[in-house]
Amino acid sequence: LQSRSYSPGFAEENTRSEEQAMIKTAGNSYLASPHLPDFCGCSPGWSSAFYGAECFDSEVHNYLENLGKQKSSESQNIDAKKVELEQLLMMETKNYRKTIKFYQKLLEKERRNKGPETKSMLPKLRGQLQEMKSKVQFLELVKKYVQAKQWGVESYVLPTVIHNGKTDTMDVAPMDKSSLLLYYNTEKHQCNNQNGVRVLQAGTPLGLMAYLYSRNAFLEGYVQQFLYTFRYFCTQEEFLQFLLDRISSTLSSASLDPSTSLTKICNRSFYILQAWIEDCYSVDFATNTDLLGTLKEFISSKVASLNGYGERLLSLLEAASARNSGSADLCSAVDKGEEESEEGRKTLHSLCKKLSEDVSRKNFYWKLSKGMGPIAQYQRERLHTGSAVLPKPCCSSFTEEASVSLARADEVGPVLLTECSAQQLCWQLTLLQQEVFNKCHPVHFLNSRALGVKDKCVAVPKAVSAETVSLKVCNLFLSKCIQDQYLLQLLKNADSISTWVAAEIVTCHTTKRQVNLLSKFLLIAKCCYEQRNFATAMQILAGLENLIVRQLPAWKILPAKVAEIMEELKAVEVFLKSDSLCLMEGDRFKTLPTIPSARVLAMHVQQLETGGFTMTNGAHKWTKLRNIAKVVSQVHAFQENPYTYAPDFKLQSYLKQRITHFKDADISALAADNCANFHQIPAEKHSRKIQDTLRRMKATFQ
């Protein structure tokens, strides 16, 4: 197995669930129950939705074909290859973790200046870490490829999938495949070099659900794209009933012959159901108790009595429920190994950031030449490459943490903010933003017009509740489809931070303090976008662009170098708005943490949602839905790489208090009480004017 840097990559996707299942089973679960779906991570993950058919290249296919041939003259069956793959993955993962721990020990020795030989060993060990990381990622990609190939049926069997259910909630009239799905032909497929490959273009709701059972549905990324977007054409209840009907009609005969269509339909139904639970529990099941109750009742009454997979599904639901509620106990023995895996992941991400070769600020060019606006500068740099203009980290080490003294935390806010360094405040604001961002889901960014989300304004006016927003005009989901409104909380948090920034500035009682605080917020925003925390950077920019703040006299005496940061921030904003996938260019998003601007991302999705979703024959445009799924998939991609800054809980608590205190503040009212917010006439000039006026008045009476 050769070390390689593959693209598109499968960047440590679903690492925790796969590793713990791998360690627990040790490759034996396949042999124990060959005709049931494997109880491991079934969710294809964001890479599948983003890259589609390009996710699995020819090297993955060839590796699987050659797996096991060195041990036998004949090719092994798929079950034997699975076992060998599990063993290889477990061995490489253990070696990888041991190497990380050894590297950490060497770093500690280097910090204490114990032994010059450690400095010569670190670069070599660094290269070994990258090589081992590539091996683990590649084996995980092969494992996903094996899972994706299982239990699919040929396209001519899809009508059978539809008519196999006995109690569908949708009308099922006799129809052929051509009336369910529409395709268009391509000359050449990039992955398998076959001519005349058909690509799905549109389909009816039943046809789109039936296509989940297609042999290539997982390989093409269709399953993950469907899980993100199905709410545009069917409700959660209709989709669940479709799966349960297929399971009911095939479960009794599914274990007789694994090659029959009934067995494939049954097992693919379980795969899709488990993938749905793993990926979308928080947005579909956690918010709909009736849906969850229907599923649990079906599993308990129909599935658990026939095989052990029902109990495992119930355990999966309990674990997902505990994870969604933020419980430390996940109610499942399977999750006991997650802490070690998570520690390994975070250590890796920290090392990637620490050992990155492009950490210098000199390589990042946002500075604008005089007389050139942000748009022209962006267009000039865009000619070279889109990813070249992305921010590069301004610091590479997170070990030198300066303690923040909060002895005077009860004093005026701006005083404390000016005492802390911009980097300290950037790190803690980033951790606070990450906490909020990690709770969101790609589905939260869909159909945001129905929630009243608009550009450059509060998501829902204070005088209007979310329930009173008219859903008839702008609701793109089906009327009975339950939509989680977490996006409103995300945007409300963003507005609160912007209001806090403006309020802290206008409440400064001297111009000097205002200048210091303006400089501090600009430096914080610069540090944020250089660390790829675009959310906080854009929130600070919104606060600084407040109409009252922009008119402050302090801007005129702001140092020129600091004032230039404002133009940099505007250029970043133009860059973010220019392309919905601008942050996914290159490979930097796979190794460096990123937090996108929620409002900008929501606006990009709204742009994709513009226009009709159906064709003249009533079929839903899958090409449109696929593009939407690709854009929102970046939410999960960014959540995989967390920031590893050391939290300062006292400073975070103080920041939360200040943000909460000013979240509903009236900036104009605060500014009116502070004379530093107005242009003052110099006292000497003012007295001279009074004297001249009195002299003129005296002359008129003489």
C-alpha positions in Angstrom: 0.0 0.0 0.0 1.6 3.2 -1.1 1.2 6.5 0.5 -0.7 8.9 -1.6 -2.5 12.3 -1.5 -5.7 11.5 -3.2 -8.3 14.0 -4.4 -11.1 14.1 -3.9 -10.3 12.8 -0.4 -12.4 11.1 2.2 -11.1 13.3 5.0 -11.4 11.1 8.1 -15.1 10.8 7.6 -17.2 9.1 10.3 -13.9 8.1 11.9 -15.3 7.5 15.3 -18.2 5.2 14.5 -16.2 3.2 12.0 -13.2 2.7 14.2 -15.1 1.6 17.2 -17.1 -0.9 15.1 -13.9 -2.1 13.6 -12.2 -2.7 16.9 -15.3 -4.4 18.4 -16.0 -6.8 15.6 -12.3 -7.5 14.6 -13.6 -8.6 11.3 -15.8 -11.4 12.5 -19.3 -9.8 12.2 -19.4 -10.4 8.5 -19.0 -14.2 8.9 -21.6 -14.3 11.8 -24.4 -12.9 9.7 -23.6 -12.8 6.0 -27.1 -11.9 4.8 -27.8 -8.9 7.1 -26.5 -5.4 6.7 -23.2 -4.8 8.6 -23.7 -2.9 11.8 -21.2 -0.1 11.1 -21.4 3.4 9.7 -23.9 3.3 6.8 -24.0 7.0 6.2 -22.2 7.8 3.0 -21.1 11.1 4.5 -20.6 14.6 3.1 -17.9 13.5 0.6 -20.4 11.4 -1.2 -22.8 14.3 -1.6 -20.1 16.7 -2.6 -18.0 14.6 -5.0 -20.7 12.3 -6.3 -19.3 9.6 -8.6 -15.8 11.1 -8.4 -15.6 10.1 -4.7 -14.3 6.6 -5.6 -11.6 6.6 -8.2 -10.1 3.7 -10.2 -7.3 3.2 -7.7 -9.9 2.3 -5.0 -11.6 -0.1 -7.4 -8.3 -1.8 -8.4 -7.1 -2.1 -4.8 -10.3 -3.9 -3.8 -10.0 -6.2 -6.8 -6.4 -7.2 -5.9 -7.1 -7.5 -2.2 -6.3 -11.1 -1.1 -4.9 -12.3 -4.4 -1.4 -12.6 -2.9 -2.8 -15.3 -0.6 -4.6 -17.3 -3.1 -4.4 -18.1 -6.8 -8.1 -17.3 -7.2 -9.8 -14.1 -6.2 -11.4 -14.2 -2.8 -15.1 -13.7 -2.3 -16.4 -10.3 -1.0 -16.8 -11.5 2.6 -13.2 -12.7 2.9 -12.0 -9.4 1.4 -14.1 -7.5 4.0 -12.4 -9.4 6.8 -8.9 -8.7 5.5 -9.8 -5.1 4.9 -11.0 -4.8 8.5 -7.8 -6.3 9.8 -5.6 -4.0 7.8 -7.6 -0.9 8.8 -7.4 -1.9 12.5 -3.7 -2.5 12.4 -2.9 0.8 10.5 -5.2 2.7 12.9 -3.4 1.3 16.0 0.0 2.1 14.6 -1.2 5.6 13.7 -2.3 6.3 17.2 0.9 5.0 18.7 2.9 7.2 16.5 0.9 10.2 17.4 1.5 9.5 21.1 5.2 9.1 20.5 5.3 12.4 18.6 3.6 14.1 21.5 6.3 12.8 23.9 9.0 14.1 21.6 7.4 17.5 21.5 7.4 17.7 25.2 11.1 16.8 25.3 11.8 19.5 22.8 10.0 22.1 24.8 12.1 21.2 27.8 15.3 21.3 25.7 16.1 17.7 26.7 18.3 16.1 24.0 19.3 17.6 20.7 18.5 14.3 19.0 14.8 15.1 19.3 15.0 17.9 16.8 16.5 15.6 14.1 13.8 12.9 14.8 10.8 15.2 14.6 10.9 15.9 10.8 11.2 12.2 10.1 8.4 11.3 12.4 6.4 14.1 10.9 6.7 12.5 7.5 5.7 9.1 8.9 2.6 10.6 10.4 1.5 12.0 7.1 2.2 8.7 5.4 0.2 6.7 8.0 -2.6 9.2 7.8 -2.9 8.7 4.1 -2.9 4.9 4.5 -5.8 5.0 7.1 -7.8 7.4 5.0 -7.3 5.3 1.9 -8.4 2.1 3.7 -11.5 3.9 5.0 -12.3 5.0 1.5 -12.0 1.4 0.3 -14.3 0.3 3.1 -16.9 2.9 2.1 -16.6 1.6 -1.4 -17.3 -2.0 -0.3 -20.4 -0.8 1.6 -21.6 1.3 -1.3 -21.6 -1.7 -3.7 -23.8 -3.9 -1.6 -27.4 -4.8 -2.0 -28.3 -2.7 -5.0 -30.6 -3.8 -7.9 -30.5 -3.2 -11.6 -32.5 -0.4 -13.1 -35.1 -2.7 -14.6 -36.0 -3.9 -11.1 -36.9 -0.5 -9.9 -40.6 -0.7 -10.8 -40.7 -3.9 -8.7 -39.3 -1.9 -5.8 -42.3 0.5 -6.1 -45.0 -2.1 -6.4 -43.5 -4.3 -3.7 -45.0 -2.2 -0.9 -48.5 -3.1 0.1 -49.6 0.0 2.2 -48.0 3.0 0.5 -49.3 6.4 1.5 -48.8 7.5 -2.1 -50.9 6.4 -5.0 -49.2 3.6 -7.0 -50.7 3.2 -10.4 -49.2 0.8 -12.9 -46.3 2.6 -14.7 -43.1 1.8 -16.4 -39.6 3.0 -15.5 -39.6 5.8 -18.1 -42.5 7.5 -16.4 -40.7 7.4 -13.0 -37.2 8.7 -13.9 -35.6 10.7 -16.6 -32.0 10.4 -17.6 -29.5 12.1 -19.9 -26.5 10.4 -21.5 -22.8 11.4 -21.1 -20.1 10.5 -23.4 -17.6 9.3 -20.8 -17.7 8.7 -17.1 -14.7 9.9 -15.2 -14.5 6.9 -12.9 -15.0 3.8 -14.9 -14.4 5.0 -18.4 -17.6 3.6 -19.8 -19.3 5.1 -22.7 -23.0 6.2 -22.7 -23.4 6.5 -19.0 -26.9 7.6 -18.0 -27.1 10.3 -15.4 -30.4 10.9 -13.5 -32.0 14.2 -14.5 -35.5 14.2 -12.9 -38.1 11.9 -11.4 -41.4 11.6 -9.6 -41.3 11.3 -5.8 -41.9 7.6 -6.1 -39.2 7.3 -8.7 -36.7 9.2 -6.7 -37.3 7.1 -3.7 -37.1 3.9 -5.8 -33.7 5.0 -7.2 -32.2 4.7 -3.8 -32.3 0.9 -4.5 -30.3 1.3 -7.7 -27.0 -0.6 -7.8 -25.0 2.6 -8.2 -27.0 4.8 -5.9 -24.4 4.9 -3.1 -21.5 5.0 -5.6 -22.9 8.1 -7.3 -23.5 9.9 -4.1 -27.3 9.8 -4.7 -28.2 8.4 -1.3 -26.5 11.2 0.7 -27.9 13.9 -1.7 -31.3 12.4 -1.3 -31.1 12.5 2.5 -30.3 16.2 2.3 -33.0 17.2 -0.1 -36.0 14.8 -0.1 -38.1 17.2 2.0 -38.7 19.3 -1.2 -40.9 16.5 -2.7 -42.0 14.2 0.2 -42.5 14.4 3.9 -40.6 12.5 6.5 -43.6 10.3 7.2 -44.0 9.4 3.5 -40.3 8.4 3.2 -40.3 6.3 6.4 -43.5 4.5 5.3 -41.9 3.8 1.9 -38.9 2.1 3.6 -41.0 0.2 6.2 -43.4 -1.2 3.5 -40.4 -2.5 1.5 -39.0 -4.1 4.7 -42.4 -5.6 5.6 -42.9 -7.2 2.2 -39.4 -8.7 1.9 -38.2 -9.4 5.5 -39.6 -13.0 5.8 -37.8 -14.2 2.7 -34.7 -12.0 2.8 -32.4 -14.5 4.4 -33.1 -17.4 2.1 -30.9 -16.4 -0.9 -28.6 -13.3 -0.8 -28.7 -13.0 -4.6 -32.4 -12.6 -5.0 -34.0 -9.2 -5.6 -36.1 -9.5 -2.4 -33.0 -9.9 -0.2 -31.3 -7.0 -1.9 -34.4 -4.8 -1.5 -34.7 -5.7 2.2 -31.0 -5.2 3.0 -30.8 -2.0 1.0 -33.9 -0.7 3.0 -32.1 -1.4 6.2 -29.0 0.4 4.9 -30.9 3.5 3.9 -32.8 3.5 7.1 -29.7 3.3 9.2 -27.9 5.9 7.1 -31.0 8.2 7.6 -30.8 7.8 11.4 -27.0 8.3 11.5 -27.0 11.4 9.4 -30.4 13.2 10.0 -31.6 12.1 13.4 -31.4 15.6 14.8 -33.4 17.2 12.1 -36.1 14.5 11.4 -36.6 12.2 14.3 -35.6 14.4 17.3 -38.1 17.1 16.3 -40.9 14.6 15.4 -41.9 12.3 18.2 -44.7 10.7 16.1 -42.2 9.7 13.4 -39.8 8.3 16.0 -42.6 6.4 17.7 -43.7 4.9 14.4 -40.2 3.6 13.7 -39.6 2.2 17.2 -43.0 0.4 17.1 -42.3 -1.1 13.7 -38.8 -2.3 14.8 -40.1 -3.8 18.1 -43.1 -5.6 16.5 -41.8 -6.6 13.1 -38.0 -6.8 13.0 -36.8 -7.7 16.5 -38.7 -10.9 16.5 -37.1 -12.2 13.3 -33.4 -11.3 13.7 -31.0 -9.4 15.9 -30.8 -6.4 13.6 -33.9 -4.9 15.2 -32.2 -4.7 18.6 -29.1 -3.1 17.0 -31.4 -0.5 15.3 -33.0 0.3 18.7 -29.6 0.7 20.2 -28.6 3.0 17.4 -31.7 5.2 18.0 -31.0 5.4 21.8 -27.4 6.4 21.0 -28.5 9.0 18.5 -31.0 10.4 21.0 -28.4 10.6 23.8 -25.9 12.2 21.4 -28.5 14.7 20.3 -29.4 15.7 23.8 -25.7 16.3 24.6 -25.5 13.5 27.1 -22.0 12.2 28.0 -23.4 8.6 28.3 -24.4 7.5 24.8 -26.3 4.5 26.2 -24.4 2.1 24.0 -21.3 0.0 24.7 -20.3 0.6 21.1 -19.4 4.2 21.8 -16.9 3.5 24.6 -14.0 3.8 22.2 -15.0 7.2 20.9 -13.0 9.2 23.4 -9.7 7.7 22.3 -10.6 8.1 18.6 -11.7 11.7 19.1 -8.5 12.5 21.0 -6.6 11.0 18.1 -8.5 13.0 15.6 -8.0 16.3 17.4 -4.4 15.6 17.9 -4.0 15.0 14.2 -5.8 18.2 13.3 -3.6 20.1 15.8 -0.5 18.6 14.3 -1.6 19.4 10.8 -2.1 23.1 11.8 1.1 23.2 13.8 3.2 21.5 11.1 1.7 23.3 8.2 4.3 24.8 5.9 2.2 27.8 4.7 1.6 29.4 8.1 3.3 32.6 7.2 1.2 35.7 7.0 3.4 36.9 4.1 1.7 34.4 1.7 -1.7 35.9 2.2 -2.6 39.0 0.1 -5.8 40.8 1.0 -4.1 44.3 1.0 -5.7 46.6 -1.5 -3.9 49.1 -3.6 -5.0 52.7 -3.3 -7.8 53.6 -5.6 -8.9 50.1 -6.1 -12.1 48.7 -4.6 -12.5 45.3 -3.1 -14.3 43.9 -6.2 -11.6 44.9 -8.6 -8.9 43.5 -6.2 -10.9 40.2 -5.9 -11.2 39.9 -9.7 -7.5 40.5 -10.2 -6.5 37.8 -7.7 -9.2 35.4 -8.9 -7.4 35.3 -12.3 -4.6 33.4 -10.6 -6.5 30.9 -8.6 -9.6 30.8 -6.4 -7.9 29.0 -3.6 -4.8 31.2 -3.6 -6.7 34.1 -2.1 -7.9 32.1 0.9 -6.6 33.1 4.3 -3.5 31.4 5.7 -3.0 31.0 9.4 -1.2 33.8 11.1 0.2 31.6 13.9 1.2 28.0 13.9 1.6 27.1 17.6 -1.2 26.8 20.0 1.0 25.8 22.9 2.0 29.3 24.1 -1.2 30.3 25.8 -1.0 33.5 27.7 -3.3 33.5 30.8 -6.0 36.2 30.8 -6.3 38.1 34.0 -10.0 38.8 34.7 -9.4 40.5 38.1 -11.2 43.5 36.8 -13.9 41.7 34.9 -16.6 43.7 36.5 -15.2 47.0 35.2 -16.3 48.7 32.0 -16.3 46.2 29.0 -14.1 48.2 26.6 -11.3 48.4 29.2 -11.1 44.6 29.6 -11.3 44.1 25.8 -8.4 46.5 25.2 -6.3 44.6 27.9 -6.7 41.2 26.2 -4.7 40.6 23.0 -6.5 40.3 19.7 -5.4 36.7 19.3 -6.7 35.8 22.8 -10.1 37.3 21.9 -10.1 35.7 18.5 -9.4 32.2 19.9 -12.2 32.4 22.5 -14.7 34.0 20.1 -13.9 31.2 17.6 -14.5 28.5 20.2 -17.8 30.1 21.1 -18.8 30.3 17.5 -17.7 26.7 16.9 -20.0 25.6 19.8 -23.0 27.1 18.0 -21.9 26.0 14.5 -21.4 22.3 15.4 -25.1 22.1 16.4 -26.3 23.0 12.9 -27.0 20.5 10.1 -26.9 21.0 6.3 -30.7 20.6 6.2 -31.1 23.7 8.4 -29.9 25.9 5.5 -32.7 24.7 3.2 -36.0 26.5 2.7 -34.8 29.5 4.7 -37.2 31.9 3.0 -40.0 30.2 4.7 -38.4 31.2 8.0 -38.1 34.9 7.0 -34.4 34.8 6.4 -33.2 37.7 4.2 -29.9 39.3 3.4 -28.5 42.1 5.6 -31.4 42.0 8.0 -32.7 40.2 11.1 -34.0 36.8 10.3 -37.4 37.3 11.9 -38.5 40.8 13.0 -38.8 41.3 16.7 -42.5 42.2 16.4 -43.2 39.1 14.4 -42.8 35.6 15.7 -41.6 32.7 13.6 -45.1 31.1 13.6 -46.7 34.1 12.0 -44.5 34.2 9.0 -46.5 33.4 5.9 -45.5 30.0 4.6 -47.9 29.8 1.7 -45.9 32.1 -0.6 -42.3 31.0 0.1 -42.4 27.5 1.6 -40.6 25.1 -0.7 -41.1 22.0 1.5 -44.3 20.1 1.5 -46.9 21.6 3.8 -46.8 18.7 6.2 -43.1 18.5 6.4 -41.7 19.5 9.8 -38.8 21.9 9.5 -36.3 22.5 12.3 -35.7 26.2 12.8 -32.2 26.1 14.3 -31.0 28.4 11.5 -32.9 31.3 13.2 -30.9 30.7 16.4 -27.7 30.7 14.4 -28.5 34.0 12.7 -29.8 35.5 15.9 -26.5 34.7 17.6 -24.7 36.3 14.7 -26.8 39.5 15.0 -26.2 39.6 18.7 -22.4 39.6 18.2 -22.7 42.4 15.6 -24.9 44.4 18.0 -22.4 43.8 20.8 -19.5 45.1 18.7 -21.4 48.3 17.9 -22.6 48.8 21.4 -19.1 48.4 23.0 -17.8 51.1 20.6 -20.5 53.7 21.0 -20.5 53.3 24.8 -16.8 54.4 25.1 -16.7 57.8 26.8 -13.6 59.1 25.1 -12.4 59.2 21.5 -9.1 57.7 22.5 -10.9 54.6 23.9 -13.0 54.4 20.8 -9.9 54.4 18.6 -8.4 51.6 20.7 -11.5 49.5 20.6 -12.0 50.0 16.9 -8.4 48.9 16.3 -8.9 45.9 18.6 -12.1 44.7 16.8 -10.5 45.2 13.4 -7.4 43.1 14.5 -9.7 40.5 16.0 -11.6 40.2 12.7 -8.4 40.0 10.7 -7.1 37.2 13.0 -10.5 35.4 12.6 -10.5 35.3 8.8 -6.9 34.3 8.7 -7.8 31.4 10.9 -10.7 30.7 8.5 -13.4 31.7 11.1 -15.3 33.7 8.5 -18.5 33.7 10.7 -17.1 35.9 13.5 -15.1 38.0 11.0 -18.3 38.9 9.1 -20.2 39.5 12.3 -17.6 42.0 13.5 -17.7 43.6 10.0 -21.5 44.0 10.3 -21.1 45.7 13.7 -18.4 48.1 12.4 -20.6 48.9 9.3 -23.5 50.0 11.6 -24.6 53.4 10.4 -24.0 55.0 13.8 -20.6 53.4 14.2 -19.4 54.5 10.7 -20.1 58.1 11.5 -18.0 58.2 14.6 -15.2 60.8 14.6 -12.8 58.2 15.8 -12.4 56.8 12.3 -10.6 59.9 11.2 -7.8 59.5 13.6 -7.5 55.7 13.2 -4.0 54.6 12.2 -3.8 54.0 8.4 -2.6 50.5 8.7 -5.4 49.5 11.0 -8.0 51.3 8.8 -6.8 49.2 5.8 -8.1 46.1 7.6 -11.6 47.4 7.0 -11.1 47.2 3.2 -9.6 43.7 3.7 -12.8 42.6 5.5 -14.9 44.0 2.7 -12.8 42.1 0.2 -13.3 38.9 2.1 -17.0 39.5 2.2 -17.0 39.9 -1.6 -15.0 36.7 -2.0 -17.4 34.7 0.2 -20.4 36.0 -1.7 -18.8 35.4 -5.1 -19.1 31.6 -5.1 -21.1 29.1 -3.0 -18.2 26.7 -3.0 -15.3 29.1 -2.7 -14.2 27.7 0.7 -14.1 24.2 -0.6 -11.5 24.9 -3.3 -8.2 23.1 -3.0 -7.3 20.8 -0.1 -6.9 23.3 2.7 -10.4 22.8 4.1 -9.5 19.1 4.7 -6.8 20.0 7.2 -7.6 23.5 8.5 -10.7 24.3 10.6 -13.3 26.5 8.9 -16.5 28.2 10.1 -18.5 29.7 7.2 -20.8 32.7 7.5 -24.2 31.3 8.1 -26.1 34.1 6.5 -23.9 34.1 3.4 -24.3 30.3 3.0 -28.1 30.7 3.5 -28.2 33.3 0.7 -26.3 31.0 -1.6 -28.8 28.2 -1.0 -31.7 30.6 -1.6 -30.1 31.5 -4.9 -30.0 27.9 -5.9 -33.6 27.5 -4.8 -34.8 30.2 -7.1 -36.9 28.9 -10.0 -39.1 25.9 -10.4 -38.3 22.5 -8.9 -40.5 20.6 -11.3 -40.6 20.1 -15.1 -43.6 20.4 -17.3 -44.5 16.7 -16.8 -44.4 17.1 -13.0 -41.1 15.4 -12.5 -38.8 17.0 -9.9 -35.5 18.3 -11.2 -32.8 16.1 -9.6 -30.0 18.2 -11.2 -31.2 21.2 -9.2 -31.6 19.2 -6.0 -28.1 17.7 -6.5 -26.5 21.1 -6.7 -28.3 22.2 -3.5 -27.1 19.1 -1.7 -23.5 19.7 -2.8 -23.5 23.3 -1.4 -25.0 22.4 2.0 -22.7 19.3 2.3 -19.8 21.7 3.2 -21.4 22.2 6.6 -20.5 18.6 7.6 -17.2 18.9 5.9 -16.2 21.9 8.1 -17.5 20.3 11.2 -15.0 17.4 10.8 -12.1 19.7 11.5 -12.5 21.3 15.0 -10.4 24.2 16.3 -8.1 23.0 19.1 -7.5 26.2 21.0 -7.2 26.0 24.8 -10.5 27.3 26.2 -10.4 30.2 28.7 -13.7 29.7 30.4 -13.5 32.9 32.4 -13.0 35.0 29.4 -15.6 33.1 27.5 -18.1 33.6 30.3 -17.4 37.4 30.3 -17.8 37.6 26.5 -21.1 35.8 26.8 -22.3 38.2 29.5 -21.4 41.2 27.4 -23.0 39.8 24.2 -26.2 38.9 26.1 -26.3 42.3 27.8 -26.2 44.2 24.5 -28.0 41.7 22.2 -31.2 43.8 22.0 -29.6 47.2 22.5 -30.7 50.2 20.5 -27.4 51.5 19.2 -28.7 55.0 18.3 -30.1 55.4 21.9 -26.7 54.3 23.4 -24.8 56.7 21.1 -27.1 59.6 22.0 -25.9 59.5 25.6 -22.3 59.7 24.8 -20.7 63.0 23.6 -17.7 61.2 22.2 -19.9 60.0 19.4 -20.4 63.5 18.0 -18.1 65.8 16.1 -17.0 68.5 18.6 -16.1 72.1 17.8 -12.8 73.0 19.5 -13.4 75.1 22.6 -11.0 77.9 21.5 -12.7 78.2 18.1 -16.1 78.1 19.8 -15.3 80.9 22.2 -13.9 83.1 19.4 -17.2 82.7 17.5 -19.1 83.9 20.6 -16.9 86.9 21.0 -17.3 87.8 17.4 -21.1 87.6 17.7 -21.1 89.8 20.8 -18.9 92.3 19.1 -21.2 92.6 16.2 -24.3 92.8 18.4 -22.6 95.6 20.5 -21.7 97.6 17.3 -25.4 97.6 16.2 -26.4 99.4 19.4 -23.8 102.1 19.1 
